[in-house]
Amino acid sequence: MAKVLEGPGMGLMKKWGISVPNYAVVGSVDEFNTLSETDDWLRKSKLVAKAHEALGSRFKLGLVKVGLDLAGAKAVVREMLGRQVGSITVSQVIVSEMVPHKDEYYLAVKSTREGADVLVANCGGIEVEANWDRVKKLTVDVGQTPAHDALEKLAMEARFAGLLARKVADFAGKLFACFDNEDAQYLEVNPVVAREGDGELVALDAVTLLDGDAKFRHADWNFSFAAEFGRAYTKNEVEVMAVDSKIKGSVKFIEIPGGDTAMLPAGGGASVYYSDAVVARGGKLANYAEYSGDPPDWAVEVLTEKVCSLPGIKNIIVGGAIANFTDVQKTFGGIIAGFRKAKAEGKLNGVKIWVRRGGPREKEGLDAMRALSEEGFDIHVFDRHTPLTDIVDTALRGGK
């Protein structure tokens, strides 16, 4: 599941016919000044400025300012950019036009095991959290699309009536179309408002979670996903994500500052198993990583290079269970190439490598790993007969 920030989330909804305010995402005051010279709405409208980061409770943190003119918005952009909030440094601000309205509503679509739930409430903003009993739900089976009549009935159950109920149903239908076609796992608009003057429903905010592995199906996903752990992605993490988006199989990489034990496991289960074993034995993880689904050797080589680049590491654990179809020799070829490149760059001095693996062509792969000792690598290789976590115990004891 990949989180998308408000700007691109609003862009996806606009693509599917949902009305959104004019908005712009800026990363500098100069960028904002340039836009203000070309975009009339920035000069003519009352404005809202918000930190464009993966932060909750932005209003309470003072990261939402409303009722601004152009000069006021410029001052807020200057004040917010670079502000440190916990581990996050505000690097972008989203500025949008204010939409005059009275009432606020809530609509969302979320993925479930059976399909999806469409959620509607006639209260929005912070009120919805305190009045969750007013949120009404329509369950939609996998592969199905909700009928307009069913959505209108849902709106009436949520105490909308007449023309407004039909407008809410139409909005919900467009939101579901966006959810379904954009491989979303969760879409939330809070609040939805009826614009004064024409009564059109407008989305003022968006929470968007997409299936990140579906990116190859969406050529117009030209935005970055937001980190889900309270900081921006590092350059190495972004580069591994770029590789992951292009291949059959998978490679994953997340850095954990301050650790000394690096992970290069095969498979999501093994990655969690080995990580838990390191922590349980008092070790300090330097990263999370995994390769799975028989990825190409070049992708595994890129992942290996990133693991070897981690600062202060003493051990690298190359662990995995007994693979069903991942070619051990081929993927080990990518790891070996990464190790050689890292050693040539002086990155593995004093680092011990621990290997445990089984699966198709395991003998050839393990023999190739063992041969690295002849090239000066401090490497220790074990086969399928060694319990998975024994190499963790041995590594953290310094090989004793």
TORROVEX-39841 format. One record per residue: x, y, z of N, C-alpha, C in turn. Coordinates in pm, whole numbers, plus 32768, in hexadecimal, padded with zeros to 4 digits. Layout:
REM TORROVEX-39841
XYZXYZXYZ ...
REM end
This chain:
REM TORROVEX-39841
80557F8980008000800080008058807C8000 803E80D77FA68091814E7F96803D81CC7FAC 806E822280038026829D8020804C83087FBB 7FE683527F8E7FF983BF7F307FD384407F76 802484A87F65800785267FA57F8D856A7F66 7F5E85D27FA87EDF86127F857EDA86447EF5 7F4586847EC57F4386BC7E3F7F2986557DD4 7F7F85EC7DC97F6385867D647EE1853A7D7E 7EB9852D7DFD7E3884ED7E1A7DC5853D7DE1 7DCB85C27DEF7D6386187DB57D67860F7D1C 7DE086037CE57DEC85F67C557DA885797C20 7DB5850A7C687D74848E7C3E7CDC849C7C43 7CA984DC7CAD7C1884ED7CB67BE485497C48 7C2D85B27C2B7C05860C7BBE7BFD85C07B3A 7C5A85647B257C5C85127AAC7BD984C57A9B 7B9A849E7B0A7B1F844F7B047AA384A37B1B 7AAE85257B037A39857B7AFE7A0F85B87B81 7A6085A97BE97A3F85E47C6B7A7386737C6E 7A1F86D07C9A7A47875C7CA17AA687737D16 7B1387B87CFA7B7487DC7D617B9488717D51 7BC288B37DB77BE8893F7DA87C66894C7D52 7C7B89C17D1C7CFE89DC7CDF7D6889CC7D4A 7DD889907D267E42897C7D8A7ECA89787D43 7F32898F7D927FBB89867D61801489567DD2 807288FE7DB280D488CD7E13815A89107DF3 819389537E568210899C7E40827A89717EA3 82F889787E75836889547ECB83C289C87EEC 839D8A417EBE83EE8AB77EDC83998B347ECB 83C38BA07F08837C8C207EF883898C4F7E68 83FC8C397E2A840C8C617D9E83A98C197D43 83948B9A7D5D83338B4E7D0E82A78B867D21 82868BAA7D9D82038BE57DB781F58C6C7D71 825E8CBD7D7482598D3F7D3082428D2F7C9A 82848CCD7C5E82748CB67BCE81E58C8F7BAD 81AC8C347BFE81228C0B7BE780C18C7E7BF9 80DB8CD67C59807F8D467C73807A8DA87BFF 80E08DA57BAB80E18DFD7B37808E8DC77AC2 80768D427AC480308D047A537FA58CD07A76 7F8D8CB07AF57F0E8C747B1E7EB68CDE7B60 7E4D8D077B1A7DF58D727B4B7DB68D527BD2 7D928CD27BE67D4A8CB17C617D9C8CCE7CDE 7E218CC97CD47E758CE87D477E6A8D7B7D6E 7E538DD07D0B7E498E607D267DBB8E8A7D4B 7D578E3F7D1C7CCC8E6B7D2B7C818E237D9C 7CB48DB47DCF7C6A8D637E307CA28D737EBC 7C4E8D587F1F7C7F8D3D7FA47CC08CB47FA1 7D2B8CA37FED7D7E8C2C7FDE7D8C8BDE8060 7DAC8B5D80507DCF8B0380BE7E5B8ACE80A3 7EB08ACB81097F378A9480FB7F4B8A278163 7F7D89B381357F918941818E801989018172 805988CE81DA80D3888081C680B088048175 80F887EE810980DC877D80B08138870880D5 811B86CE8149816B8661817D810E85F781B9 8145858181D180F88513820B80EB852882A1 8099858982C6808685AE83527FF185AE8373 7FCF857983E77F48858684177F3B86018470 7EBE862984877EA1869A84E07EED871884B9 7EF2873484367F3E87A9840A7F06882B8443 7E808831844F7E4388AB84827E7188C58512 7E71885B85647E9B886A85EF7F2F888E85FA 7F7D88668599800C8882859A802E890C8560 7FC7895585397FDD89D884FE800E89D2846F 7FF38962842C8023894E83A47FB4895F833D 7F46899C83667ED989C1830B7EB38A528329 7EB68AA682C47E908B3282D37E268B53826B 7DBC8B9882987D4A8BB382407D308C498235 7CE08C6D81CE7CB68CF881BD7D278D568196 7D878D2481497DFD8D7381277DEB8DBD80A3 7E2A8E3180997E398E6F80167EBF8E437FDE 7EE38E777F677F5E8E4A7F277FD88E667F7D 7FE08EDC7FB880538EFE800C80598EA68088 7FE38E8E80C17FDF8E38813780078DAA8118 7FDA8D7680A380008CEF807B80958CE48064 80D08D4B802881608D4B801181AB8D478096 817B8D9280F881BC8D93817B81B28D0B81BE 813F8CC881B0812D8C4381EC81868BDD81A7 81908BE3812381E98B8980DA82788B98810D 82A48C14811D832B8C2E814E833D8BF881DC 82D78C08822F82E18BDE82BC82DD8B4682CA 828B8B038278827B8A72828782EF8A23824D 83238A4D81D9838D8A018199840889F981F3 84398980820784AD896B825D848B895582EE 840C8964831183E6894F839D83F488BC83C2 842A88A28437843E881A846583C987F184BF 83878783849B8319874D84EB833A86BB8509 836886A085818398861B85A0840F85FA8547 8405858A84FF8472856284A6845E85968418 83F285E1840183D28611837A83F886A3836B 843C86C282FE8457874C82D883F787728268 83AA87DB827C83488803821783938833819A 837E87EC812B83C5880D80B0836688428043 82E38836805B828188677FFA820988A28044 81C889008003814B893B803680E589347FC5 806A890C7FE57FFE890D7F847FA789877FA0 7F9689D97F3B7F428A527F457EC98A3D7EEC 7E518A517F237DD78A3E7ED67D778AB17EF0 7D168ABE7E977CB18B267EA97C4D8AFC7F13 7C1F8B5A7F647BB58B3D7FC47B318B2D7F79 7AE18ACF7FA67A5D8AB77F6A79F48ADF7FD0 79AA8B4A7FB879428B73801878DA8B04802A 78BB8AE380A8785B8A7880C378298A858152 77C08A3D816F778A8A3981F7779F89AF8235 7764894981F8776A88C2823177DC887181F6 780B880F8246787687B7821A784887258226 787386D381C5784B864881BE78C785EE81B4 78AD856A81BB791A850781BA78F784988159 7955847581007945840280A879CA83B8809D 79C2833480947A3C82E380877A19825F8045 7A7F8221800A7A7581977FD87AF0814D800C 7ADA80DA804A7B4B808F807E7B427FFD8052 7BB57FC380397BBE7F37800F7BA17EDB8085 7B5A7E6E806A7B417E0780CE7B617D7F8092 7B5E7D1880E37B787C9180B17B107C698048 7A947C98805C7A277C7180017A1C7CCC7F87 7A587D437F8C7A4D7DA17F1D7A6F7E2D7F4B 7A077E7D7F647A1D7F077F9279A37F387FDC 79B87F978036794C7FDC807C794A806D8050 78D3809E802F78BF812C80147886816A8093 78C681D380C7789F82118146787082A0812D 77FF82C4816B77C4834981597792837C81DF 77A983FD81FB7773843C8273774D84CC8255 76E484FD829776BA8588828176FE85E782E3 776C85B9831E77C38611836D785285F58341 78A5865C833F792E864B8311798F86978366 7A0A86A383367A7186E583857A8D86958403 7AAF86DA846D7ACF869484EB7A51865B852C 79D986878500795D8655853A794985C28521 7979858E84AF795B8504848C799984A384F1 7A0B84C6852A7A4B846D858A79F7845D8608 79B484C7862F796284C286A878D58490868D 78B3847D860E782B845285EA783083DE8586 7885837D85A5789883108545781982BD8532 77BE82C18591773F8278858176EA82B28511 770B832984E176C08366847376F8833F83EA 776682F683E977A082C7836B7756824B833D 771F824F82C676D481DE828D772881998222 771181168212776A80C381C0771C80748158 7756806E80E077258016807577977FB88050 777F7F35805A77E47ED2803777D77EAC7FA4 78477EAE7F5E784B7E8D7ECF78A47E137EBD 78707DAA7E7D78BD7D2F7E69792E7D457E05 79947CF07E107A057CF57DB479D47CEF7D23 7A067D487CD079E37D487C4379617D8C7C20 791A7DBE7C84789A7E007C6D78A87E977C78 78477EDF7C3D783F7F707C4477BB7F977C84 77BA7FF17CE6773B80147D2876DD805E7CC9 765E80377CC875FB807C7C7575DA81047CB1 75B381627C5B759381E97C8C751F81E47CEF 74BC818C7CD7744A81817D33747981557DBE 74DA80F77DC2750D80C87E43755A81377E8A 75A381867E3E75ED81F57E7A758F82637EAB 7522827B7E6174C182DF7E8D747A82B07F0C 745C822D7F14742081F67F8D747F82078003 750181EE7FEB756682018054756882928082 756282F080257562837F804874E983A1809F 7476836B807D73FE838780CC740883488157 744782D18160745E829581E474B982EE8239 7511833881F8756A8395823E7527841E8254 74A48427823B7450849C82567465850E81F3 748B84EC817A7484854C810C73FC853A80CA 73CA85A4808D7345859D8050734385E97FCC 72E285C47F7872C7860E7EFD733E86187EA0 7353868F7E6A73BE86A77E0A7447868C7E46 745886AD7EC774DA86977F0674FA86027F0E 749585B07F2974AC851F7F2D74DB84ED7EA5 74A185217E3974CB84F77DB3755985277D95 757A859E7DC3760385D17DAE7669857D7DFC 764685587E7876A085057EC876B3847E7E86 764684457E51764F83C47E0B76AA83CF7D90 769C843C7D4676EF84517CCF7782845F7CF8 779D84AA7D63782584BC7D95785F84357DBE 780F83E67E07783E83637E35785C83077DC0 780C83107D57782682BF7CE078A982E27C9E 78C783637C957946838E7C5B79BB83667CB5 79A7836F7D397A1183487D957A2E82B37D87 79C582627D7779DA81D27D667A2181B67CE2 79FC81FF7C787A3F81EC7BF77AD4820A7C02 7AF782747C4B7B8382957C627BC782257CB0 7B8881F97D1B7BBC818C7D6E7BD6810F7D1C 7B7680E97CCB7B7D806B7C817BE280727C0F 7BE280DE7BC67C3780E87B507CC7810D7B70 7CDE814C7BE27D6581767C067DA981157C66 7D73809B7C737DAE80377CCB7DC3806D7D58 7D5C80B17D8A7D6480E97E127D3E80807E79 7D6E80937EF17D4580417F617CF380927FC6 7D0281157FBF7CB2816C80177CB181F77FDB 7C3982307FCF7C2882BC7FA77BCA82FD800B 7BF2836F803F7B9E83B8809E7B9C844B8078 7B24848580767B16851580627AD2854E80DE 7B1B85A081267AE785D981A17B28866281B8 7ADC86CE819D7A4D86C981807A2C86D580EB 79B286A780CC796F86CC80507911873E8073 790D87A6802178B8881980407860883C7FC8 77ED88797FE6779688B07F7D77BB89427F6A 77F589627EF8782489E97EDF77AF8A4B7ED9 77BC8ABA7F2377558B217F20774D8B5E7E93 76D58B797E6776C18BB27DE376858B4F7D83 76CC8ADB7D6D76968A777D0F767889F17D50 769E89DE7DCF767F89627E1676CF88E97DE9 773588FD7D957784888B7D6677D788527DD9 77DD87CC7DDF782E878B7E4678C1878E7E1E 791487BA7E7C79A287CC7E6179F287837ECC 7A5C873D7EA27AB686F97F007B1F875C7F30 7B2687737FB37B8787D27FE97C06878F801C 7C05870E802C7C7B86C8805E7C748638802D 7CE385F3802D7CE5856A7FFC7D4A8517804A 7D21849F80707D7D843980A27D7B83C9803B 7DEE83AA80037DF5834C7F937E5F82E37FAE 7E3582647FB07E9081F37FBC7E7F819C7F41 7EEB81847EF97EE781377E7E7F3480B47E8D 7F1A80577E337F6B7FDE7E297FEA80037DDD 805680187E2780D280447DE881067FE47D7F 80E77F627D8E81187EFF7D2D80CE7F087CA8 80637F597CA280187F687C25804A7FDD7BD1 80B8801A7BFA80E880927BB5810380797B21 812B80007AFD814B7FE37A7180D17FEF7A18 80597FED7A537FDE7FF97A037FB4808A79EF 7FFB80E87A2D7FCE81737A2D803E81D07A00 804381E8798080AD823D794880A682CC797D 803082F879AB8021838279DA803B83907A70 806583287AB2808C83347B3F811A83707B43 812283F07B2B81A484347B2681C884747BAC 818D84427C1781A684777C9D81F1840F7CF0 8230843E7D59827583E47DB6821483BB7E25 822783447E5781DA83197ECB821683577F49 81C1836D7FAA81EE83A68029822083378085 828D835180CB82BE82F0812D825682DE819A 824C826381CD81E682448230821E823D82BD 829B826982CE82D8825D8352831082E18383 82D1834F835B82EE83D08398836984198365 839A83F682EF8409844082B38402842D821D 844D848081D684538471814684A883F78122 848C83B980B084DF834B8081856D837D8061 85CF832B807E8658834D805B867083347FC7 86DF83677F94870283547F07870E82C07EE6 875082727F3D875E81E37F2486D8819B7F25 868081C17F8085FB81837F8485AC81A07F05 85B3821B7ED7856C82417E5C85A381F37DE5 862581E17DDF8660819A7D6F863981067D6E 862F80C97DE38601803E7DE9856C80357DC3 851D80967DEF849080987DC8848180A37D30 84D880F17CF184D380FF7C5F84F1807A7C1B 855280307C4F85717FAB7C1984FA7F4E7C2E 84C27F4F7CA784537EF87CCA83DC7F0C7C6C 83C67F887C4083537FA57BEA83647F707B5D 83DC7F467B3983F87F1F7AAE84077E887A9A 84047E3B7B05842C7DAF7AF883BC7D4D7B1B 83CC7CD47AEB837F7C637B1E83C17C3B7BA2 83737C1A7C0483AB7C027C8883B27C857CD5 84037C867D3D84027CFA7D9684897D0D7DD9 84AF7D8D7DEC851F7DB27E4384F07E267E9B 85107E1F7F1C84E67E867F7C855D7EB07FD1 855B7F2F7FFC85CC7F61804B85A17FDA809B 85B77FD4811F859E804581798616805181D7 864B80CA81E586BD80E2823C869080FC82CC 86DE80CA832C86C580E183BA8747811983F6 874F819B840B87CC81D8843A87FA819F84C0 887E819084CD88B98168854D88CD80D48560 88A18081850288B17FF1851189367FC084DF 895B7F45850989DA7F0B84DC89C87E838499 894C7E50849489327DD0845488D77DE683DC 890D7DCF836488C37DE782E9887F7D6782BB 88087D78827F87B77D07825587AD7D0181BD 87BB7C88818787A67C6F80F8875F7BE980E9 86E37BDF811D869D7B5F811E864D7B48809E 862F7AC8808885DE7A9F801585507A858045 84F17AD9801884647AC5803A84367B1980AE 83B67B4480A8837F7B98811083797B538197 83597AD1819783547A87821483DD7A7F8255 84427A5C820484CA7A52823A84FC7AD9826B 84D77B46822585067BCA824F84D37BED82DA 84557BCE82F5841D7BE8837A84597B8983E1 84677B0A83BA849C7AA4841585297AC88442 857F7AEA83E386097B0C840586117B908451 85BF7BF1842A85C17C72847285987C5F8503 852F7C12851985037BF585A285727BAF85F0 85B77B5185AE86217B0685F286937B62861C 86B87BC085C687237C1F85E786FC7C738661 86837CAA865E86567CFF86CC86497CAF874D 86117C35874485FD7BE287BB86827BBE87FD 86EC7BBA87AF876F7B9687E487C47C118807 87857C85880887C97CFE883288177D4587C6 88067D1C8747884C7D5E86DA88067DDF86B0 884A7E2C865D88147EAB862C880B7EA68593 87907EA68562877A7E9F84D387A67F1F848D 87E87F10841B88107F8383CB87B07F9E8359 87567F3C833F86FA7F4C82CE86907EDF82D1 862C7EF4827E85D07E89825685E87E7381C2 85E97DF5819685F87DD8810785BB7D5180EA 859E7D3A806B85777CB5803C857E7CB17FA4 85967C3A7F7085837C207EE285307BA17ED7 84D07B9F7E7C84767B2D7E7484387B247DE9 83F77AB37DCE83B17AA17D4F840F7A8D7CD9 84897A5A7CF084EB7A417C87850C7ABE7C37 853A7B297C79855D7BA47C3185D97B907BDC 85EF7BE67B7886687BDA7B2686E47BF87B78 87557BBD7B4D87CF7BCC7B9B87FE7C5D7BA3 87E57CAD7B3A88117D397B3F87C87D887BAA 87477D667BC186FA7DAB7C29872F7D877CB3 87527D087CC5878B7CDD7D4588157D1C7D5A 885E7D2F7CED88E07D737CF888CF7E037D29 886D7E4C7CF388547ED47D2288317ED47DB6 87D97E797DDF87B47E6F7E6D882F7E547EC3 88847DF87E9588FD7DD67EE189587E4F7EF1 89687E9C7E8889BD7F147E8E89897F747EFA 89047F847F0288CC7FDF7F6688E47FAA7FF3 88D57F27800688ED7EEB808989807EFE80B1 89DB7EE880538A697EF580718A927F86808D 8A407FE580628A5F807380758A3480A780FD 89F08055814C89C0808281CF8A3780A1822B 8A34811182708AA6813882C38AAD80E68345 8B2680C683708B3B808A83F48B127FFA8403 8AFE7FB183958AD07F2683A48B467EC983C1 8B287E6284128B8D7DFD84358B6A7D7583F9 8AE87D5D83E38ABB7CDD83AC8A567CF5833E 8A587C9E82DA89ED7C98827689B67C0A8278 89347BFD828F88F47B7A829388A77B648212 88D37B0281C588917ADB814888457A5B8167 87CA7A688194877F79F581C2870579D88170 86D9795B8174865D79378132863978A98154 85BB78888142858D77FF815785B277AB80DD 8566774380C1857D76EF804B851D771D7FDF 8553775B7F7784FF77977F0F84B6772D7EBE 844077507E8C83F676F87E32841F770A7DA1 842C77897D77844A77A27CEA84B4780D7CD4 84D978597D3A854478BB7D2985C878737D11 860C78967CA5868A78577C7E86F9788C7CD9 872978367D32878C78617D95880E788D7D51 883C783F7CEE88BA78647CAC88AE78EA7C65 883C79027C22882C797E7BD7882679F67C34 87D279EE7C9D87C87A627CF788497A757D46 888B7A067D6A890D7A137DAB89737A547D4D 89647A3E7CCA89BC7A817C6B89B27B187C77 89377B4C7C8989257BDC7C9C89627C0B7D1F 89517BBB7D89898B7BE07E0B8A237BE17E04 8A5C7B7A7DC68AEE7B717DBB8B267BE87D6C 8AE17C0C7D008B0D7C807CB18B087D007D05 8A9F7D0D7D568A947D817DAF8B017D837E18 8B207D0C7E508B8B7D037EB28C117D2C7E75 8C2C7CFA7DFE8CAC7D1A7DBE8CBA7DAF7DA2 8C4F7DEB7D738C547E7B7D578C6A7EC87DD8 8C247EA27E428C337EE77EC28CC17ED87EF8 8CF97E5F7EED8D817E487F208DE67E9C7ED1 8DD17EA77E4E8E2C7EF77DFC8E277F8A7E23 8DB57FB57E5C8DA5803F7E888DCA80517F1A 8DFD7FE77F598E2A7FF07FE48DBB7FF2804A 8D477FBB80288CD47FC680828CC07F5080E0 8D097EE380CF8CF07E6E81228D647E4E8180 8DBA7EB0819B8E297E9A81F78DF47E7D8284 8E1B7E0B82BB8DF17DE783428D637DB2834D 8D237D9982DB8C987D6882DC8C977CD182C4 8C507C88831B8C3F7BF8830C8BBB7BDC82C3 8BBC7B7B82698B467B56821B8B1B7ACA8243 8A997ABA82608A617A3B828C89F37A11822B 89FE799681F689A37969818E896178E681B8 88DC78DF81A78891786181BA8821785E8153 881C77F3810187B777F0809787A477618064 872D7747802B870F76CA7FE786B176E67F73 86A776887F17864C769A7EA6868A76707E24 864A768D7DB3867D76657D30870B76977D18 8763763B7CF187F176577CD6883776947D50 881376617DC5885276947E3E88E5766F7E48 890975F57E1D899675CB7E2989F076277DD8 89C576447D5C8A16769D7D098A2077297D46 89B0775A7D7A89AE77DF7DB68A0277E77E34 89F777817E8B8A4377817F078AD877707EEC 8AFA771D7E8A8B87770C7E668BC277907E34 8B7477DA7DE58BA4785B7DB38BB978BE7E25 8B6178B97E898B72790E7EFE8BF078E87F4C 8C0578647F608C7B78387FAA8CFC78637F64 8CF878657EE08D7178897E948D9C79197EAC 8D42796C7EDF8D6679F87EFB8DD17A037F67 8DDD799B7FBC8E4479A080248ED079A67FE6 8EDE796D7F6D8F5F796F7F288F7F79FB7EF3 8F197A547EEF8F2D7ADC7EBF8F3C7B3F7F33 8F467B097FAD8F5D7B5E80208EE07B85806D 8E6C7B4C804A8DF27B6A80958DEE7B188115 8DBE7B5581818DA97B0E82008D1C7AD681FB 8D0C7A6181BB8C877A2A819E8C78799F81D8 8C007982820B8BE27904824E8B5F78CF8214 8B62785881D88AF3782881868ABB77A681BF 8A3577A081CA89F2772C82028981770281A6 8960768181A888F9764D814E8875763B8197 881875F48156879175E3818B878B7596820F 87F57550823087F474FF82AA881375518327 883775CE831688507628838887CF767283AA 879F766C8425872876BA844A8738774D8426 86CC778C83FA86D3781383C3871A7874841F 86F47876849D872778E084F487AE78BF8533 87E47848851688697829854C88D1788B851A 88C378BB849E89277919846B891C79A084B1 88A379C184E388957A3D853188DF7A2F85B5 88CB79BE85F9891279A6867789A979AD8663 89D9796A85FB8A69796685E38AA079F085BF 8A547A39856C8A817ABE85438A8B7B1D85BA 8A257B1D86108A267B7B86808A897B5386ED 8AB57AD686EA8B207AAB87488BAA7AC1870B 8BAE7AFD86948C2E7B1486548C6C7A998618 8C177A3585F68C4979BA85B78C70794F8619 8C5A796886998C83790686FE8C1578A08718 
REM end
